[in-house]
Amino acid sequence: MKTILITGASSGIGAATARHFQAKGWNVIATMRTPENSPELGALENVHLARLDVTDAGSIATAVAEGIERFGKVDVVLNNAGYGAYGALEAFSMERIRRQFDTNVLGVMEVTKAVLPHFRQNRSGTIINVSSIGGQITFPLGALYHGTKFAVEGLSEALHYELEPLGIRVRIVQPGMIRTNFGGSSFDFAMDENLPDYAPMAEAMGRLFGKLAANPSAPETVAQVIWDAANETGSRLRFRAGPDAEELLDARKHQDDETFIGGIKQMMAP
């Protein structure tokens, strides 16, 4: 029986993926900052809840060790934990900027480093990093969030080279707009009333997001794509999740900067 370790498994994509893999007969190490808040997930057969904060190296090491002790082996790690920071760069303190990168980028690296000795010893394993359509395209006021997701894309692609000879696979999952709490606890918006110059752009961003999020995909859609990525035996690196991801990423691939960015600006118009 195979085992997956998931970060950010308390809700949204992480929780849906935990349930999906458990239903498929896998062992699941479902990690989150407050596992006591997810008793229903923990009650499922072959699911182990563990506390893991991706900004806390000690909790990462402990959760990985617990999972290996419980199930004997980890086959797949899903780096899913993260959140989105949007707003004018000037409106963010350096503390909030560092928190965004600590969570979305350094957290991915820390978890990955923690499992690599285990994977190298077994000469097998799969690392799946949840990026976003925002890892290859950008939206207004998203310098922080897109900066982190572009970084996830780059570090994942580079890791693909160095780990493939060791029998370790790397996969990137790129969700589009998903029906999760991304606009709630997983969203950090900064707007400073002392910076009114950015107010029109914030209004435009609201219009854009309203159009893009009109028909979001369910978290279960991403869970299925993650399942496909975990079971991919070839060299495929990127996996899109959601029809909007297919449409937007295809457009970005085939259009020049002026054309694509111009289209985004048109969607922002009143």
Disulfide bonds with the S-S distance in Angstrom:
none
